[in-house]
């Protein structure tokens, strides 16, 4: 009996130590995250902003905006040791619609699967601030934006065309990234870099940042893996602006500029004997 008592006591102390260690771990979750959400049956992601608050007792609350209807994080769990993350989101004004986010946090990036009404999609978020900046609660939220709201319309178009651009960047083989139809135009690699540079420029200006144009990505590399990653980051960086926090002028210019160069990409892709993603 004495031995059994020691075993039980040791187990209890181990559990307490585990709880204490977890509660004292740095809070890697709380803050504002921006990125993209690809809903079930969709071919392109939509920009989203997620504000997350991890309480001392392990409970998680927050908001998600960017989709047509915002949602509130009602519960969830996060393991700081493994990075395992789970969020349960309820869509405002429609309590019957719930979304389950399950993924992993690695550094300042969170990615995984989102399930809505039993249908799986994907999400990818990058931590943009340690500041928890939630949207107003449901009782203070203004009326949902109209279908013809200018920012919402441009956002839908940008989401569609960047989905095509990203798939085009992935479709073209790495050994064809140096291809150009004639010597006087950009290579395919330079075209991808130019589009990423333009996203960084226009979306920064849309959110009030006074930046100058830079060809940093276009001039830095022709490596496919690096350029695809830079392109994804540039798209994610536009999430806040297209979620409603940006000025319509730069957002529209960015959308038009991306469309212009996707037209270039279609020509390149067809001349390489491949099929454009939008066809």
ChimeraX attribute file (.defattr): number of C-alpha atoms within 10 A of each C-alpha:
attribute: neighborCount
match mode: 1-to-1
recipient: residues
	/A:1	6
	/A:2	6
	/A:3	8
	/A:4	9
	/A:5	10
	/A:6	11
	/A:7	12
	/A:8	11
	/A:9	12
	/A:10	12
	/A:11	12
	/A:12	12
	/A:13	12
	/A:14	12
	/A:15	12
	/A:16	12
	/A:17	12
	/A:18	12
	/A:19	12
	/A:20	11
	/A:21	10
	/A:22	17
	/A:23	15
	/A:24	10
	/A:25	10
	/A:26	8
	/A:27	15
	/A:28	16
	/A:29	24
	/A:30	20
	/A:31	20
	/A:32	23
	/A:33	29
	/A:34	27
	/A:35	29
	/A:36	27
	/A:37	23
	/A:38	21
	/A:39	21
	/A:40	15
	/A:41	9
	/A:42	12
	/A:43	14
	/A:44	20
	/A:45	23
	/A:46	28
	/A:47	29
	/A:48	27
	/A:49	31
	/A:50	27
	/A:51	25
	/A:52	24
	/A:53	22
	/A:54	19
	/A:55	12
	/A:56	11
	/A:57	9
	/A:58	14
	/A:59	13
	/A:60	21
	/A:61	19
	/A:62	24
	/A:63	24
	/A:64	23
	/A:65	21
	/A:66	25
	/A:67	18
	/A:68	15
	/A:69	13
	/A:70	21
	/A:71	27
	/A:72	25
	/A:73	22
	/A:74	15
	/A:75	16
	/A:76	18
	/A:77	15
	/A:78	20
	/A:79	14
	/A:80	18
	/A:81	8
	/A:82	10
	/A:83	16
	/A:84	16
	/A:85	19
	/A:86	20
	/A:87	22
	/A:88	20
	/A:89	24
	/A:90	21
	/A:91	20
	/A:92	17
	/A:93	12
	/A:94	10
	/A:95	10
	/A:96	9
	/A:97	13
	/A:98	20
	/A:99	21
	/A:100	20
	/A:101	22
	/A:102	20
	/A:103	20
	/A:104	20
	/A:105	22
	/A:106	14
	/A:107	11
	/A:108	13
	/A:109	15
	/A:110	22
	/A:111	20
	/A:112	17
	/A:113	19
	/A:114	24
	/A:115	18
	/A:116	16
	/A:117	11
	/A:118	11
	/A:119	11
	/A:120	16
	/A:121	19
	/A:122	19
	/A:123	22
	/A:124	24
	/A:125	24
	/A:126	22
	/A:127	22
	/A:128	17
	/A:129	14
	/A:130	16
	/A:131	14
	/A:132	18
	/A:133	18
	/A:134	19
	/A:135	18
	/A:136	10
	/A:137	13
	/A:138	13
	/A:139	7
	/A:140	8
	/A:141	11
	/A:142	9
	/A:143	6
	/A:144	10
	/A:145	13
	/A:146	10
	/A:147	10
	/A:148	9
	/A:149	10
	/A:150	12
	/A:151	22
	/A:152	20
	/A:153	14
	/A:154	20
	/A:155	24
	/A:156	18
	/A:157	17
	/A:158	26
	/A:159	21
	/A:160	19
	/A:161	19
	/A:162	22
	/A:163	20
	/A:164	22
	/A:165	25
	/A:166	19
	/A:167	17
	/A:168	22
	/A:169	23
	/A:170	14
	/A:171	14
	/A:172	19
	/A:173	11
	/A:174	14
	/A:175	10
	/A:176	14
	/A:177	19
	/A:178	14
	/A:179	17
	/A:180	18
	/A:181	13
	/A:182	8
	/A:183	8
	/A:184	7
	/A:185	11
	/A:186	17
	/A:187	20
	/A:188	23
	/A:189	25
	/A:190	23
	/A:191	21
	/A:192	28
	/A:193	24
	/A:194	22
	/A:195	27
	/A:196	25
	/A:197	20
	/A:198	21
	/A:199	25
	/A:200	22
	/A:201	22
	/A:202	25
	/A:203	25
	/A:204	21
	/A:205	19
	/A:206	23
	/A:207	19
	/A:208	13
	/A:209	11
	/A:210	9
	/A:211	11
	/A:212	9
	/A:213	10
	/A:214	13
	/A:215	15
	/A:216	12
	/A:217	21
	/A:218	20
	/A:219	12
	/A:220	12
	/A:221	13
	/A:222	20
	/A:223	13
	/A:224	21
	/A:225	12
	/A:226	13
	/A:227	24
	/A:228	21
	/A:229	12
	/A:230	18
	/A:231	25
	/A:232	17
	/A:233	17
	/A:234	20
	/A:235	24
	/A:236	24
	/A:237	21
	/A:238	28
	/A:239	26
	/A:240	24
	/A:241	26
	/A:242	29
	/A:243	20
	/A:244	18
	/A:245	14
	/A:246	20
	/A:247	17
	/A:248	19
	/A:249	12
	/A:250	20
	/A:251	25
	/A:252	21
	/A:253	17
	/A:254	23
	/A:255	21
	/A:256	16
	/A:257	15
	/A:258	21
	/A:259	20
	/A:260	12
	/A:261	16
	/A:262	23
	/A:263	12
	/A:264	15
	/A:265	20
	/A:266	20
	/A:267	14
	/A:268	19
	/A:269	20
	/A:270	11
	/A:271	13
	/A:272	15
	/A:273	8
	/A:274	14
	/A:275	14
	/A:276	20
	/A:277	16
	/A:278	13
	/A:279	6
